[in-house]
Protein backbone atom coordinates (compact mmCIF):
# COMPACT_ATOMS: atom_id res chain seq x y z
CA UNK A 1 0.00 0.00 0.00
CA UNK A 2 1.56 3.30 -1.05
CA UNK A 3 1.04 6.66 0.65
CA UNK A 4 -1.80 7.88 -1.56
CA UNK A 5 -3.72 4.63 -1.08
CA UNK A 6 -3.20 4.85 2.69
CA UNK A 7 -4.52 8.42 2.83
CA UNK A 8 -7.52 7.54 0.67
CA UNK A 9 -8.23 4.48 2.79
CA UNK A 10 -7.91 6.50 6.02
CA UNK A 11 -10.25 9.18 4.70
CA UNK A 12 -12.84 6.53 3.88
CA UNK A 13 -12.40 4.91 7.28
CA UNK A 14 -11.22 1.70 5.63
CA UNK A 15 -8.07 1.10 7.65
CA UNK A 16 -9.76 0.89 11.05
CA UNK A 17 -13.25 1.50 12.31
CA UNK A 18 -16.35 2.62 10.54
CA UNK A 19 -17.04 5.52 8.18
CA UNK A 20 -16.59 8.10 10.92
CA UNK A 21 -12.93 7.27 11.37
CA UNK A 22 -11.84 9.35 8.38
CA UNK A 23 -13.86 12.34 9.57
CA UNK A 24 -12.51 11.99 13.10
CA UNK A 25 -8.98 11.81 11.73
CA UNK A 26 -9.53 14.99 9.69
CA UNK A 27 -11.11 16.70 12.69
CA UNK A 28 -8.22 15.74 14.98
CA UNK A 29 -5.58 16.86 12.50
CA UNK A 30 -7.33 20.20 11.92
CA UNK A 31 -7.73 20.77 15.66
CA UNK A 32 -4.07 19.93 16.22
CA UNK A 33 -3.12 22.48 13.58
CA UNK A 34 -5.22 25.12 15.31
CA UNK A 35 -3.58 24.41 18.68
CA UNK A 36 -0.09 24.56 17.16
CA UNK A 37 -0.99 27.82 15.44
CA UNK A 38 -2.24 29.41 18.65
CA UNK A 39 0.95 28.39 20.44
CA UNK A 40 3.00 29.86 17.59
CA UNK A 41 1.13 33.17 17.86
CA UNK A 42 1.75 33.15 21.61
CA UNK A 43 5.46 32.57 20.96
CA UNK A 44 5.56 35.36 18.38
CA UNK A 45 4.01 37.86 20.80
CA UNK A 46 6.39 36.87 23.60
CA UNK A 47 3.80 35.33 25.95
CA UNK A 48 5.45 31.91 25.81
CA UNK A 49 9.22 31.78 26.07
CA UNK A 50 10.06 28.39 24.58
CA UNK A 51 10.11 27.10 21.02
CA UNK A 52 10.35 28.83 17.67
CA UNK A 53 7.33 30.74 16.38
CA UNK A 54 8.43 30.40 12.77
CA UNK A 55 8.54 26.60 12.96
CA UNK A 56 5.21 26.55 14.78
CA UNK A 57 3.60 28.81 12.19
CA UNK A 58 4.83 26.70 9.30
CA UNK A 59 3.70 23.54 11.07
CA UNK A 60 0.24 25.00 11.69
CA UNK A 61 -0.14 25.92 8.02
CA UNK A 62 0.93 22.44 6.91
CA UNK A 63 -1.13 20.50 9.44
CA UNK A 64 -4.19 22.71 8.85
CA UNK A 65 -3.95 22.17 5.10
CA UNK A 66 -3.63 18.43 5.65
CA UNK A 67 -6.75 18.48 7.85
CA UNK A 68 -8.69 20.30 5.12
CA UNK A 69 -7.44 17.86 2.48
CA UNK A 70 -8.46 14.84 4.56
CA UNK A 71 -11.88 16.34 5.27
CA UNK A 72 -12.53 17.15 1.61
CA UNK A 73 -11.35 13.69 0.61
CA UNK A 74 -13.71 12.13 3.14
CA UNK A 75 -16.61 14.25 1.89
CA UNK A 76 -15.86 13.30 -1.70
CA UNK A 77 -15.73 9.57 -1.00
CA UNK A 78 -18.48 9.16 1.61
CA UNK A 79 -21.94 8.02 0.69
CA UNK A 80 -25.06 9.44 2.27
CA UNK A 81 -25.61 12.72 3.98
CA UNK A 82 -25.71 14.13 7.49
CA UNK A 83 -27.27 11.83 10.03
CA UNK A 84 -26.35 8.60 8.25
CA UNK A 85 -23.45 7.81 10.58
CA UNK A 86 -20.70 8.10 8.01
CA UNK A 87 -19.01 11.19 9.45
CA UNK A 88 -20.20 13.84 7.02
CA UNK A 89 -20.86 16.38 9.77
CA UNK A 90 -17.44 15.81 11.33
CA UNK A 91 -15.75 16.35 7.97
CA UNK A 92 -17.78 19.52 7.38
CA UNK A 93 -16.64 20.84 10.78
CA UNK A 94 -13.01 19.89 10.03
CA UNK A 95 -12.84 22.10 6.93
CA UNK A 96 -13.22 25.47 8.71
CA UNK A 97 -11.04 24.26 11.60
CA UNK A 98 -8.26 23.43 9.17
CA UNK A 99 -8.67 26.75 7.37
CA UNK A 100 -8.55 28.54 10.73
CA UNK A 101 -5.29 26.70 11.51
CA UNK A 102 -3.83 27.91 8.21
CA UNK A 103 -4.88 31.51 8.95
CA UNK A 104 -3.55 31.43 12.53
CA UNK A 105 -0.27 29.89 11.37
CA UNK A 106 0.05 32.57 8.72
CA UNK A 107 -0.57 35.23 11.37
CA UNK A 108 2.26 33.80 13.48
CA UNK A 109 4.56 33.84 10.47
CA UNK A 110 3.69 37.44 9.71
CA UNK A 111 4.40 38.47 13.31
CA UNK A 112 7.89 37.02 13.25
CA UNK A 113 8.61 38.20 9.71
CA UNK A 114 8.83 34.74 8.21
CA UNK A 115 6.25 35.11 5.45
CA UNK A 116 5.35 37.50 2.72
CA UNK A 117 7.57 39.67 0.56
CA UNK A 118 9.03 41.50 3.57
CA UNK A 119 10.44 38.29 5.03
CA UNK A 120 12.10 37.20 1.78
CA UNK A 121 13.55 40.49 0.54
CA UNK A 122 16.07 41.18 3.26
CA UNK A 123 17.41 44.58 4.20
CA UNK A 124 16.95 47.32 1.67
CA UNK A 125 19.83 49.50 0.67
CA UNK A 126 18.97 53.09 0.81
Residue frames relative to the residue before (quaternion, step in Angstrom):
aa qw qx qy qz dx dy dz
X 1.0000 0.0000 0.0000 0.0000 0.00 0.00 0.00
X 0.2521 -0.7764 0.5574 0.1516 3.59 -0.68 1.05
X 0.7423 -0.4439 0.2680 0.4245 3.57 -1.30 0.18
X 0.6721 0.4919 -0.3212 0.4507 3.61 0.88 -0.81
X 0.6392 0.5031 -0.3317 0.4778 3.60 1.03 -0.68
X 0.6400 0.5247 -0.3284 0.4552 3.60 1.01 -0.75
X 0.6603 0.4920 -0.3129 0.4734 3.60 0.95 -0.82
X 0.6516 0.5030 -0.3172 0.4711 3.59 0.95 -0.84
X 0.6659 0.4992 -0.3003 0.4662 3.57 0.95 -0.84
X 0.6474 0.5037 -0.3194 0.4746 3.59 1.04 -0.75
X 0.6505 0.5157 -0.3214 0.4556 3.59 0.98 -0.77
X 0.6875 0.4492 -0.2808 0.4967 3.57 1.09 -0.64
X 0.4689 -0.6720 0.4482 0.3574 3.59 1.21 -0.27
X 0.4291 0.7531 -0.4176 0.2726 3.57 1.25 0.33
X 0.5995 0.5679 -0.3856 0.4117 3.60 1.11 -0.41
X 0.7779 -0.0856 0.0732 0.6182 3.57 0.85 -0.98
X 0.8222 0.3132 -0.1903 0.4356 3.53 -1.21 0.44
X 0.6508 -0.5076 0.4064 0.3919 3.47 -1.35 -0.32
X 0.7939 -0.3346 0.2276 0.4539 3.58 -1.25 -0.31
X 0.6253 0.5627 -0.3395 0.4208 3.57 1.18 -0.44
X 0.5024 0.6819 -0.4195 0.3266 3.57 1.20 -0.35
X 0.6573 0.5107 -0.3114 0.4584 3.59 0.94 -0.84
X 0.6621 0.4912 -0.3015 0.4791 3.57 1.00 -0.81
X 0.6482 0.5046 -0.3180 0.4734 3.58 1.00 -0.77
X 0.6179 0.5314 -0.3382 0.4705 3.57 1.05 -0.71
X 0.6667 0.4905 -0.2974 0.4759 3.59 0.90 -0.92
X 0.6510 0.5169 -0.3099 0.4614 3.57 0.98 -0.84
X 0.6706 0.4960 -0.2963 0.4653 3.59 0.94 -0.84
X 0.6524 0.5040 -0.3157 0.4698 3.58 0.97 -0.82
X 0.6650 0.4982 -0.3060 0.4647 3.59 0.92 -0.87
X 0.6558 0.5005 -0.3101 0.4726 3.58 0.98 -0.80
X 0.6223 0.5300 -0.3328 0.4703 3.57 1.04 -0.73
X 0.6435 0.5211 -0.3154 0.4635 3.57 1.00 -0.79
X 0.6476 0.5131 -0.3147 0.4672 3.56 1.03 -0.79
X 0.6468 0.5079 -0.3176 0.4721 3.61 0.98 -0.79
X 0.6540 0.5013 -0.3109 0.4736 3.59 0.93 -0.87
X 0.6507 0.5217 -0.3114 0.4555 3.57 1.00 -0.79
X 0.6522 0.5016 -0.3190 0.4704 3.59 0.96 -0.79
X 0.6444 0.5026 -0.3221 0.4779 3.58 1.01 -0.75
X 0.6392 0.5186 -0.3303 0.4620 3.59 1.03 -0.71
X 0.6337 0.5024 -0.3340 0.4841 3.59 1.01 -0.72
X 0.6374 0.5169 -0.3313 0.4656 3.59 0.99 -0.77
X 0.6463 0.5016 -0.3202 0.4777 3.59 1.02 -0.74
X 0.6635 0.5182 -0.3109 0.4412 3.59 0.96 -0.83
X 0.7130 0.4270 -0.2603 0.4915 3.59 1.07 -0.66
X 0.5551 -0.6525 0.3705 0.3588 3.59 1.26 0.00
X 0.4767 0.6828 -0.4486 0.3246 3.62 1.19 0.17
X 0.7419 0.2394 -0.1596 0.6056 3.57 1.19 -0.49
X 0.3168 -0.8238 0.4491 0.1389 3.56 -0.66 1.09
X 0.6956 0.4538 -0.2957 0.4720 3.62 1.14 -0.04
X 0.7395 0.4008 -0.3036 0.4477 3.55 -1.21 0.52
X 0.4410 -0.6692 0.5406 0.2560 3.51 -1.39 0.14
X 0.4105 -0.7369 0.4840 0.2329 3.58 -0.65 1.11
X 0.6246 0.5474 -0.3508 0.4327 3.59 1.04 -0.66
X 0.6577 0.4870 -0.3044 0.4875 3.59 0.96 -0.83
X 0.6550 0.5139 -0.3093 0.4596 3.58 0.97 -0.82
X 0.6541 0.5134 -0.3119 0.4596 3.57 1.00 -0.80
X 0.6625 0.4869 -0.3034 0.4816 3.56 0.96 -0.85
X 0.6379 0.5222 -0.3262 0.4626 3.58 1.01 -0.76
X 0.6499 0.5195 -0.3190 0.4538 3.58 0.97 -0.84
X 0.6375 0.5152 -0.3285 0.4693 3.58 0.99 -0.80
X 0.6955 0.4839 -0.2788 0.4521 3.58 0.87 -0.93
X 0.6888 0.4676 -0.2828 0.4765 3.57 0.89 -0.92
X 0.6334 0.5250 -0.3316 0.4618 3.60 1.04 -0.73
X 0.6552 0.4977 -0.3092 0.4769 3.57 0.98 -0.82
X 0.6307 0.5194 -0.3322 0.4713 3.59 1.04 -0.71
X 0.6384 0.5220 -0.3259 0.4622 3.60 1.01 -0.78
X 0.6424 0.5020 -0.3195 0.4828 3.59 1.00 -0.78
X 0.6600 0.5128 -0.3149 0.4498 3.59 0.90 -0.89
X 0.6595 0.4948 -0.3126 0.4717 3.60 0.94 -0.81
X 0.6558 0.5109 -0.3176 0.4562 3.58 0.98 -0.82
X 0.6659 0.4880 -0.3041 0.4754 3.59 0.92 -0.87
X 0.6319 0.5222 -0.3273 0.4700 3.58 1.03 -0.75
X 0.6460 0.5042 -0.3197 0.4757 3.59 0.99 -0.78
X 0.6583 0.5061 -0.3122 0.4616 3.58 0.94 -0.85
X 0.6737 0.5044 -0.3008 0.4486 3.57 1.01 -0.78
X 0.7668 0.3803 -0.1995 0.4771 3.59 1.04 -0.69
X 0.5929 0.5823 -0.3852 0.4012 3.61 1.18 -0.22
X 0.3046 -0.7319 0.5805 0.1860 3.51 -1.18 0.62
X 0.7242 0.3782 -0.3058 0.4888 3.56 -1.05 0.73
X 0.4283 -0.7026 0.5141 0.2422 3.51 -1.31 0.10
X 0.7687 -0.3027 0.2443 0.5077 3.56 -1.21 -0.42
X 0.7778 0.3320 -0.2562 0.4681 3.53 -1.02 0.82
X 0.5921 0.5827 -0.3741 0.4122 3.60 1.22 0.02
X 0.5335 -0.6650 0.3851 0.3534 3.58 1.27 -0.09
X 0.5796 0.6063 -0.3837 0.3864 3.58 1.19 0.24
X 0.6235 -0.6094 0.3242 0.3671 3.61 1.19 0.28
X 0.3081 0.7765 -0.5035 0.2203 3.58 1.18 0.34
X 0.6699 0.4993 -0.3090 0.4543 3.59 0.88 -0.88
X 0.6405 0.5220 -0.3256 0.4597 3.60 0.98 -0.77
X 0.6607 0.4915 -0.3068 0.4772 3.58 1.01 -0.77
X 0.6299 0.5224 -0.3350 0.4670 3.58 1.05 -0.73
X 0.6571 0.4874 -0.3085 0.4852 3.61 1.04 -0.71
X 0.6387 0.5525 -0.3315 0.4205 3.61 1.05 -0.70
X 0.5908 0.5944 -0.3783 0.3932 3.61 1.06 -0.61
X 0.7281 0.3918 -0.2842 0.4854 3.67 0.66 -0.88
X 0.5899 0.5543 -0.3801 0.4476 3.62 1.10 -0.51
X 0.6667 0.4907 -0.2975 0.4756 3.57 0.96 -0.83
X 0.6446 0.5055 -0.3191 0.4766 3.58 1.01 -0.77
X 0.6269 0.5215 -0.3316 0.4744 3.58 1.06 -0.73
X 0.6272 0.5261 -0.3380 0.4643 3.60 1.03 -0.72
X 0.6368 0.5167 -0.3276 0.4692 3.58 1.00 -0.77
X 0.6713 0.4972 -0.2982 0.4619 3.59 0.92 -0.90
X 0.6749 0.4832 -0.2999 0.4702 3.60 0.91 -0.88
X 0.6372 0.5132 -0.3254 0.4741 3.60 1.03 -0.72
X 0.6343 0.5147 -0.3194 0.4803 3.56 1.04 -0.75
X 0.6266 0.5304 -0.3355 0.4622 3.58 1.02 -0.76
X 0.6462 0.5061 -0.3224 0.4715 3.60 0.97 -0.80
X 0.6532 0.5086 -0.3172 0.4627 3.58 0.98 -0.79
X 0.6521 0.5071 -0.3187 0.4648 3.57 1.00 -0.74
X 0.6560 0.5242 -0.3182 0.4400 3.59 1.03 -0.71
X 0.7327 0.3751 -0.2430 0.5132 3.58 1.08 -0.59
X 0.5103 -0.6742 0.4051 0.3477 3.58 1.27 -0.01
X 0.4981 0.6819 -0.4109 0.3436 3.56 1.12 0.56
X 0.7394 0.3205 -0.2206 0.5494 3.59 1.20 0.21
X 0.7117 0.4365 -0.3230 0.4458 3.51 -1.22 0.37
X 0.7091 -0.4650 0.3254 0.4183 3.54 -1.32 0.16
X 0.6184 0.5635 -0.3548 0.4172 3.60 1.03 -0.69
X 0.6855 0.4938 -0.2891 0.4502 3.58 0.99 -0.78
X 0.7165 0.4503 -0.2562 0.4671 3.61 1.11 -0.56
X 0.6179 0.6062 -0.3437 0.3642 3.59 1.09 -0.62
X 0.3254 -0.7320 0.5330 0.2725 3.55 0.87 -0.90
X 0.7218 -0.4273 0.2979 0.4557 3.57 -1.23 -0.09
X 0.3631 -0.7297 0.5403 0.2090 3.52 -1.01 0.82
X 0.3485 -0.7157 0.5580 0.2343 3.53 -1.05 0.70
X 0.0633 -0.8689 0.4908 -0.0068 3.51 -0.67 0.92
